[in-house]
Amino acid sequence: MKTVIGNWKMNVGVRESVALARGTLLTLRGRKVIPEVIICPPYVALSEVRKAVARSAVAVGAQNLFWEDHGAFTGETSARMLTELGVGFVLIGHSERRTHLGETDEMVNKKIVQALANQLVPIVCVGESTEQRAAQTQREHVRNQLIAAFTNVRMRGQHRILIAYEPVWAIGTGEVPEIGEVLAMHEFIRDVVSNIFGTDVSLQLEVLYGGSVDSENAYQFLRETQIDGVLVGGASVKLNHFKDIIDAASEVLEAQETKV
């Protein structure tokens, strides 16, 4: 399976989000093989987008959640509230939240625990900065992020976790790492996760690539068996571009079926 996630960030309002959701549905029409498609609209549009894609193959994800069930936490949204809306996935630890809003590894960890406790699938974002890459400490940084994120996390049979490797320096810049770098990091992430959870449990985790994914470079990531999908930012709010990315994923899946 290949997974294509669209993170719409704070780029579209309710009407635009619904239009994008309906457009995404149209891109899947008539296909023999489709990837798993998850769209993450802004909070204000979650309810309407969920209605727009009801009873379809498109799933809805949230861009964040809080780590408590309820309480005096003005402006926050709990996992229970998200599940009531029919949300099935949630982004956790995106670099923009870490950088601009002070989200820490401890917060990321508590959010993962809360998501799993409420049957939400966490999409955990990790990745190095420009400075860490220049200093060649990217592996150490990603390892520390993963260890902190999964402290005291218990994986059960029904649980699923997606890990999105998003180099901070690549997000929104148009720059992407060489495919060899991405594959090496994905292998490294799998090794770290195996050490945390054990080999059997680590098979439940999928590793995706994110960071300036667009219609021109998506195929080079999706065609690699070690890369389970892509997390798409800016290109996901441009329907033609997002369609091309879904096309690339479908093409890869059809080729895999043919080989079998």
DOLUMGU-871130 format. One record per residue: residue number from 1; x, y, z of N, C-alpha, C in turn. Coordinates in steps of 0.02 Angstrom, whole numbers, plus 50000, padded with zeros to 5 digits. Layout:
residues N
ATOM   seq      nu      nv      nw     cau     cav     caw      cu      cv      cw
ATOM   NUM       X       Y       Z       X       Y       Z       X       Y       Z
...
end
This chain:
residues 260
ATOM   seq      nu      nv      nw     cau     cav     caw      cu      cv      cw
ATOM     1   50042   49940   50000   50000   50000   50000   50044   50062   50000
ATOM     2   50019   50114   49969   50051   50180   49972   50000   50229   50001
ATOM     3   50026   50274   50042   49983   50323   50075   50001   50393   50052
ATOM     4   49951   50432   50033   49962   50501   50013   49922   50545   50062
ATOM     5   49958   50588   50098   49927   50631   50148   49933   50704   50125
ATOM     6   49878   50740   50126   49878   50811   50110   49869   50852   50173
ATOM     7   49920   50892   50190   49916   50936   50248   49902   51007   50222
ATOM     8   49841   51029   50232   49820   51094   50204   49841   51153   50248
ATOM     9   49867   51138   50307   49893   51190   50352   49840   51245   50362
ATOM    10   49861   51308   50362   49814   51364   50373   49804   51402   50307
ATOM    11   49797   51363   50253   49795   51393   50186   49726   51401   50157
ATOM    12   49676   51365   50183   49610   51366   50153   49556   51371   50208
ATOM    13   49500   51403   50191   49444   51408   50236   49396   51350   50226
ATOM    14   49336   51357   50253   49288   51302   50251   49266   51287   50180
ATOM    15   49244   51339   50143   49219   51326   50075   49273   51299   50029
ATOM    16   49333   51326   50034   49388   51301   49993   49405   51229   50012
ATOM    17   49403   51214   50076   49418   51147   50099   49368   51096   50072
ATOM    18   49305   51114   50074   49253   51069   50048   49262   51058   49973
ATOM    19   49277   51112   49937   49289   51107   49864   49349   51062   49850
ATOM    20   49403   51070   49889   49462   51028   49881   49446   50955   49895
ATOM    21   49407   50943   49948   49388   50875   49965   49348   50842   49909
ATOM    22   49300   50880   49882   49260   50852   49827   49302   50841   49765
ATOM    23   49349   50887   49753   49394   50878   49697   49438   50817   49705
ATOM    24   49459   50804   49766   49500   50745   49780   49461   50682   49766
ATOM    25   49397   50681   49785   49354   50623   49770   49351   50610   49695
ATOM    26   49345   50664   49656   49341   50656   49584   49405   50626   49555
ATOM    27   49462   50643   49585   49525   50616   49559   49530   50540   49568
ATOM    28   49491   50513   49614   49493   50441   49626   49443   50402   49584
ATOM    29   49398   50438   49553   49343   50405   49516   49371   50365   49457
ATOM    30   49346   50304   49450   49363   50262   49393   49431   50228   49395
ATOM    31   49466   50235   49449   49532   50203   49454   49525   50130   49475
ATOM    32   49567   50087   49446   49568   50017   49466   49602   50008   49534
ATOM    33   49656   50045   49543   49694   50040   49605   49705   50110   49632
ATOM    34   49692   50120   49695   49702   50186   49725   49745   50180   49788
ATOM    35   49784   50232   49802   49821   50232   49865   49774   50251   49922
ATOM    36   49799   50244   49982   49763   50270   50040   49772   50346   50038
ATOM    37   49717   50382   50039   49719   50456   50036   49691   50484   50101
ATOM    38   49730   50528   50133   49710   50560   50195   49717   50635   50186
ATOM    39   49665   50672   50201   49668   50745   50195   49661   50777   50264
ATOM    40   49703   50827   50277   49705   50859   50343   49688   50933   50335
ATOM    41   49624   50950   50338   49603   51020   50331   49612   51058   50397
ATOM    42   49604   51124   50396   49604   51162   50459   49547   51139   50504
ATOM    43   49553   51152   50569   49503   51130   50617   49433   51154   50599
ATOM    44   49427   51217   50578   49360   51245   50566   49324   51209   50509
ATOM    45   49361   51172   50468   49331   51138   50410   49323   51063   50421
ATOM    46   49345   51037   50477   49345   50964   50486   49275   50934   50478
ATOM    47   49225   50964   50510   49158   50936   50508   49130   50934   50436
ATOM    48   49136   50990   50401   49108   50994   50333   49147   50949   50285
ATOM    49   49212   50945   50293   49252   50902   50250   49234   50829   50263
ATOM    50   49224   50811   50326   49206   50742   50342   49140   50724   50308
ATOM    51   49092   50770   50308   49028   50758   50273   49039   50749   50198
ATOM    52   49084   50790   50170   49095   50789   50098   49125   50722   50075
ATOM    53   49165   50690   50117   49198   50628   50096   49167   50566   50129
ATOM    54   49110   50575   50162   49078   50519   50196   49065   50462   50147
ATOM    55   49075   50401   50172   49064   50340   50132   49108   50338   50070
ATOM    56   49167   50367   50074   49214   50364   50018   49279   50333   50041
ATOM    57   49327   50328   49995   49393   50300   50012   49440   50352   50042
ATOM    58   49418   50414   50046   49460   50468   50073   49449   50474   50148
ATOM    59   49504   50472   50186   49501   50479   50258   49518   50551   50278
ATOM    60   49498   50569   50339   49510   50637   50364   49557   50635   50424
ATOM    61   49605   50680   50423   49651   50686   50479   49650   50756   50507
ATOM    62   49668   50764   50571   49674   50829   50602   49747   50850   50602
ATOM    63   49759   50914   50609   49827   50940   50608   49860   50942   50677
ATOM    64   49821   50927   50729   49848   50929   50796   49794   50903   50844
ATOM    65   49814   50889   50906   49767   50874   50960   49800   50891   51026
ATOM    66   49759   50892   51080   49787   50904   51147   49792   50837   51183
ATOM    67   49833   50835   51236   49847   50772   51269   49803   50756   51328
ATOM    68   49753   50799   51342   49706   50784   51396   49637   50770   51367
ATOM    69   49597   50732   51404   49529   50715   51382   49482   50776   51383
ATOM    70   49490   50817   51434   49446   50876   51443   49478   50922   51494
ATOM    71   49448   50981   51502   49474   51027   51553   49478   51098   51530
ATOM    72   49509   51140   51572   49515   51211   51559   49576   51224   51515
ATOM    73   49570   51205   51451   49626   51213   51404   49599   51252   51343
ATOM    74   49591   51317   51353   49560   51359   51303   49595   51353   51235
ATOM    75   49554   51342   51184   49580   51339   51116   49605   51271   51094
ATOM    76   49606   51222   51140   49632   51156   51122   49575   51109   51103
ATOM    77   49593   51054   51071   49545   51004   51047   49567   50935   51069
ATOM    78   49522   50898   51099   49540   50832   51125   49532   50778   51072
ATOM    79   49562   50721   51086   49555   50664   51041   49483   50641   51037
ATOM    80   49447   50643   51093   49376   50624   51093   49335   50668   51047
ATOM    81   49349   50733   51048   49313   50779   51003   49326   50761   50930
ATOM    82   49388   50743   50915   49405   50726   50846   49370   50662   50824
ATOM    83   49368   50612   50868   49335   50549   50849   49260   50560   50840
ATOM    84   49231   50606   50878   49160   50621   50869   49146   50650   50800
ATOM    85   49195   50684   50772   49187   50712   50705   49201   50661   50650
ATOM    86   49224   50601   50669   49240   50551   50619   49311   50555   50593
ATOM    87   49353   50592   50629   49424   50597   50610   49460   50533   50629
ATOM    88   49503   50508   50585   49537   50445   50599   49612   50451   50608
ATOM    89   49641   50508   50587   49714   50518   50589   49729   50586   50620
ATOM    90   49791   50594   50644   49810   50659   50672   49885   50669   50664
ATOM    91   49903   50727   50638   49973   50746   50633   49999   50765   50702
ATOM    92   50058   50740   50719   50088   50755   50783   50162   50773   50774
ATOM    93   50183   50829   50803   50253   50847   50802   50278   50877   50738
ATOM    94   50233   50907   50699   50256   50938   50637   50307   50992   50654
ATOM    95   50358   51000   50613   50413   51047   50628   50389   51119   50636
ATOM    96   50334   51136   50602   50309   51205   50609   50282   51217   50679
ATOM    97   50252   51166   50708   50228   51172   50777   50288   51171   50825
ATOM    98   50337   51130   50811   50396   51128   50854   50433   51195   50852
ATOM    99   50440   51223   50792   50479   51284   50783   50442   51346   50805
ATOM   100   50380   51353   50782   50344   51416   50794   50303   51417   50858
ATOM   101   50283   51358   50882   50238   51355   50939   50267   51320   51000
ATOM   102   50331   51306   50997   50366   51279   51055   50347   51208   51074
ATOM   103   50323   51168   51026   50304   51100   51042   50367   51059   51056
ATOM   104   50367   51024   51112   50426   50987   51134   50417   50912   51122
ATOM   105   50472   50875   51129   50469   50802   51122   50422   50773   51175
ATOM   106   50421   50802   51234   50376   50777   51287   50303   50787   51267
ATOM   107   50287   50843   51238   50218   50855   51214   50200   50805   51160
ATOM   108   50246   50795   51114   50234   50747   51059   50219   50678   51088
ATOM   109   50257   50657   51137   50247   50592   51169   50177   50587   51199
ATOM   110   50157   50638   51237   50092   50636   51270   50035   50635   51219
ATOM   111   50045   50669   51163   49994   50670   51111   49987   50602   51077
ATOM   112   50044   50568   51067   50042   50502   51037   50004   50454   51082
ATOM   113   50019   50455   51146   49985   50412   51195   49910   50425   51193
ATOM   114   49891   50488   51191   49820   50506   51191   49786   50485   51126
ATOM   115   49820   50493   51070   49791   50473   51006   49777   50398   51005
ATOM   116   49826   50358   51024   49817   50286   51023   49763   50263   51071
ATOM   117   49757   50297   51129   49706   50279   51178   49636   50292   51151
ATOM   118   49631   50335   51101   49566   50353   51072   49557   50328   51001
ATOM   119   49596   50277   50983   49590   50245   50917   49604   50292   50858
ATOM   120   49644   50343   50870   49667   50385   50815   49735   50360   50792
ATOM   121   49748   50366   50728   49814   50346   50701   49859   50407   50700
ATOM   122   49913   50407   50741   49958   50464   50740   50004   50464   50680
ATOM   123   50014   50522   50651   50063   50532   50598   50119   50573   50629
ATOM   124   50172   50540   50651   50224   50571   50691   50279   50599   50646
ATOM   125   50291   50664   50651   50339   50697   50608   50407   50704   50643
ATOM   126   50460   50685   50608   50528   50693   50633   50571   50720   50576
ATOM   127   50627   50751   50594   50672   50776   50542   50720   50827   50569
ATOM   128   50775   50836   50533   50829   50879   50555   50827   50948   50524
ATOM   129   50859   50995   50557   50864   51064   50532   50924   51071   50485
ATOM   130   50929   51130   50455   50986   51145   50412   51051   51138   50450
ATOM   131   51053   51166   50511   51114   51165   50551   51133   51093   50570
ATOM   132   51085   51053   50587   51099   50983   50606   51124   50943   50546
ATOM   133   51096   50958   50488   51120   50924   50428   51191   50944   50412
ATOM   134   51206   51009   50418   51274   51034   50404   51324   51003   50452
ATOM   135   51303   50992   50514   51348   50964   50565   51349   50887   50562
ATOM   136   51310   50858   50516   51306   50786   50508   51280   50751   50572
ATOM   137   51235   50785   50606   51205   50755   50667   51132   50737   50656
ATOM   138   51111   50731   50593   51040   50719   50580   51016   50652   50608
ATOM   139   51058   50601   50605   51037   50536   50631   51029   50538   50707
ATOM   140   51076   50569   50740   51071   50576   50813   51008   50613   50832
ATOM   141   50993   50667   50795   50934   50707   50810   50870   50667   50799
ATOM   142   50865   50633   50743   50805   50594   50728   50798   50536   50778
ATOM   143   50853   50504   50796   50850   50451   50847   50822   50478   50912
ATOM   144   50847   50536   50933   50823   50565   50996   50749   50583   50992
ATOM   145   50727   50609   50935   50657   50624   50926   50613   50562   50933
ATOM   146   50636   50507   50901   50597   50445   50902   50595   50414   50972
ATOM   147   50652   50412   51005   50654   50384   51073   50609   50423   51119
ATOM   148   50612   50490   51115   50570   50531   51158   50496   50523   51140
ATOM   149   50481   50520   51076   50412   50515   51053   50378   50451   51078
ATOM   150   50415   50396   51080   50385   50332   51095   50399   50306   51165
ATOM   151   50423   50349   51208   50433   50330   51278   50366   50310   51310
ATOM   152   50365   50250   51338   50305   50223   51372   50245   50214   51325
ATOM   153   50258   50213   51260   50205   50199   51213   50199   50123   51206
ATOM   154   50139   50098   51212   50127   50026   51207   50087   50012   51143
ATOM   155   50118   49975   51099   50085   49957   51036   50045   49893   51045
ATOM   156   49981   49897   51028   49938   49838   51030   49921   49817   50959
ATOM   157   49890   49760   50953   49877   49732   50887   49838   49777   50841
ATOM   158   49791   49815   50868   49748   49857   50826   49780   49925   50812
ATOM   159   49835   49941   50845   49866   50006   50836   49904   50012   50771
ATOM   160   49906   50073   50747   49944   50088   50687   49976   50156   50696
ATOM   161   50039   50163   50676   50074   50227   50681   50109   50240   50614
ATOM   162   50102   50301   50590   50139   50323   50531   50194   50371   50554
ATOM   163   50254   50363   50527   50308   50409   50542   50326   50445   50477
ATOM   164   50324   50511   50480   50340   50552   50422   50409   50583   50431
ATOM   165   50456   50562   50390   50522   50593   50392   50518   50657   50350
ATOM   166   50523   50714   50385   50519   50779   50352   50579   50821   50371
ATOM   167   50631   50823   50329   50687   50867   50343   50662   50939   50348
ATOM   168   50676   50971   50404   50650   51039   50415   50672   51086   50359
ATOM   169   50734   51078   50336   50762   51122   50285   50728   51114   50217
ATOM   170   50691   51059   50209   50658   51047   50144   50586   51072   50142
ATOM   171   50556   51083   50201   50485   51100   50203   50473   51170   50175
ATOM   172   50435   51173   50121   50416   51237   50091   50471   51273   50055
ATOM   173   50529   51241   50046   50586   51275   50014   50595   51256   49941
ATOM   174   50563   51201   49921   50574   51176   49853   50635   51131   49848
ATOM   175   50673   51125   49902   50731   51082   49903   50712   51013   49930
ATOM   176   50740   50962   49901   50729   50894   49926   50795   50858   49929
ATOM   177   50803   50813   49977   50865   50774   49981   50869   50724   49923
ATOM   178   50930   50700   49910   50939   50648   49861   50901   50585   49884
ATOM   179   50877   50547   49836   50837   50488   49854   50877   50440   49897
ATOM   180   50942   50436   49885   50984   50392   49925   50985   50413   49998
ATOM   181   50985   50478   50010   50983   50504   50079   50918   50486   50113
ATOM   182   50863   50492   50075   50798   50476   50103   50793   50402   50120
ATOM   183   50815   50360   50075   50812   50288   50087   50855   50268   50147
ATOM   184   50914   50298   50153   50957   50283   50209   50925   50304   50275
ATOM   185   50892   50362   50275   50859   50385   50337   50799   50341   50353
ATOM   186   50762   50320   50303   50705   50276   50315   50728   50210   50346
ATOM   187   50782   50183   50320   50809   50121   50348   50832   50132   50420
ATOM   188   50863   50190   50432   50885   50206   50499   50826   50212   50547
ATOM   189   50772   50246   50525   50712   50254   50566   50683   50185   50584
ATOM   190   50680   50141   50535   50653   50074   50548   50696   50037   50599
ATOM   191   50762   50045   50595   50807   50012   50643   50796   50039   50713
ATOM   192   50790   50105   50719   50778   50136   50784   50712   50112   50814
ATOM   193   50661   50111   50773   50595   50090   50796   50595   50016   50816
ATOM   194   50633   49975   50779   50639   49904   50797   50671   49896   50865
ATOM   195   50719   49938   50880   50752   49935   50945   50706   49958   51001
ATOM   196   50660   50003   50985   50613   50028   51035   50558   49978   51049
ATOM   197   50527   49953   50997   50467   49911   51004   50480   49836   50994
ATOM   198   50535   49820   50961   50545   49751   50940   50527   49743   50867
ATOM   199   50558   49696   50834   50550   49688   50762   50478   49675   50742
ATOM   200   50443   49632   50778   50374   49615   50759   50329   49676   50761
ATOM   201   50334   49714   50815   50291   49772   50822   50309   49826   50771
ATOM   202   50373   49832   50756   50394   49884   50710   50365   49875   50640
ATOM   203   50343   49814   50624   50313   49802   50559   50246   49837   50553
ATOM   204   50217   49858   50610   50153   49894   50608   50163   49968   50592
ATOM   205   50224   49991   50592   50237   50062   50580   50257   50072   50507
ATOM   206   50230   50126   50478   50246   50142   50409   50286   50208   50408
ATOM   207   50334   50213   50362   50376   50272   50358   50364   50307   50292
ATOM   208   50346   50371   50296   50332   50411   50237   50384   50466   50230
ATOM   209   50387   50495   50170   50431   50554   50161   50388   50616   50153
ATOM   210   50411   50672   50182   50379   50736   50173   50431   50791   50169
ATOM   211   50415   50846   50137   50462   50902   50129   50468   50922   50056
ATOM   212   50429   50972   50035   50429   50996   49966   50411   50941   49915
ATOM   213   50367   50896   49936   50341   50846   49888   50295   50881   49840
ATOM   214   50305   50870   49775   50261   50900   49726   50248   50852   49669
ATOM   215   50213   50875   49618   50194   50831   49563   50254   50808   49521
ATOM   216   50309   50844   49525   50367   50827   49485   50413   50776   49519
ATOM   217   50414   50777   49586   50462   50732   49620   50428   50675   49658
ATOM   218   50362   50674   49662   50328   50624   49703   50343   50553   49680
ATOM   219   50346   50542   49615   50355   50474   49590   50421   50443   49613
ATOM   220   50474   50484   49615   50539   50457   49635   50538   50431   49707
ATOM   221   50495   50458   49748   50489   50433   49817   50441   50374   49820
ATOM   222   50385   50380   49786   50333   50328   49790   50354   50262   49758
ATOM   223   50398   50264   49709   50418   50202   49676   50463   50158   49719
ATOM   224   50491   50186   49772   50536   50149   49816   50495   50108   49866
ATOM   225   50509   50044   49869   50472   50000   49914   50481   50018   49988
ATOM   226   50539   50048   50005   50552   50066   50075   50513   50128   50097
ATOM   227   50485   50165   50049   50448   50226   50065   50373   50210   50059
ATOM   228   50338   50213   50114   50268   50191   50115   50218   50244   50091
ATOM   229   50243   50304   50077   50198   50356   50053   50230   50424   50060
ATOM   230   50189   50476   50050   50214   50544   50054   50166   50588   50093
ATOM   231   50195   50635   50129   50157   50687   50164   50167   50752   50124
ATOM   232   50112   50777   50097   50115   50833   50050   50089   50896   50083
ATOM   233   50126   50951   50077   50104   51014   50105   50073   51059   50052
ATOM   234   50111   51109   50029   50085   51159   49983   50053   51131   49920
ATOM   235   50081   51077   49892   50053   51049   49831   49985   51017   49841
ATOM   236   49967   51002   49904   49903   50969   49916   49844   51016   49912
ATOM   237   49857   51082   49914   49801   51129   49906   49794   51154   49834
ATOM   238   49835   51124   49790   49829   51137   49718   49805   51072   49687
ATOM   239   49741   51070   49671   49709   51007   49654   49744   50971   49596
ATOM   240   49765   51008   49545   49798   50975   49489   49863   50942   49511
ATOM   241   49900   50975   49555   49962   50946   49580   49949   50885   49623
ATOM   242   49898   50891   49667   49882   50835   49711   49858   50775   49671
ATOM   243   49820   50789   49617   49798   50735   49573   49857   50699   49542
ATOM   244   49908   50737   49520   49966   50706   49490   50003   50662   49540
ATOM   245   50004   50683   49603   50037   50642   49654   49998   50578   49666
ATOM   246   49932   50583   49669   49891   50523   49676   49899   50479   49615
ATOM   247   49904   50509   49555   49917   50471   49494   49981   50430   49500
ATOM   248   50033   50463   49526   50098   50430   49534   50092   50370   49581
ATOM   249   50056   50379   49636   50048   50324   49683   50008   50267   49652
ATOM   250   49956   50283   49615   49915   50232   49581   49957   50194   49530
ATOM   251   49998   50231   49493   50041   50199   49443   50088   50149   49475
ATOM   252   50117   50168   49532   50163   50123   49568   50125   50061   49591
ATOM   253   50066   50070   49619   50027   50014   49644   50006   49967   49588
ATOM   254   49987   49995   49530   49968   49953   49473   50028   49913   49449
ATOM   255   50087   49943   49447   50148   49908   49426   50164   49851   49474
ATOM   256   50153   49863   49539   50166   49811   49588   50119   49752   49579
ATOM   257   50055   49767   49564   50006   49714   49553   50025   49673   49491
ATOM   258   50049   49708   49439   50068   49673   49378   50125   49625   49390
ATOM   259   50173   49645   49431   50231   49602   49446   50209   49539   49484
ATOM   260   50159   49549   49528   50134   49492   49566   50096   49443   49520
end
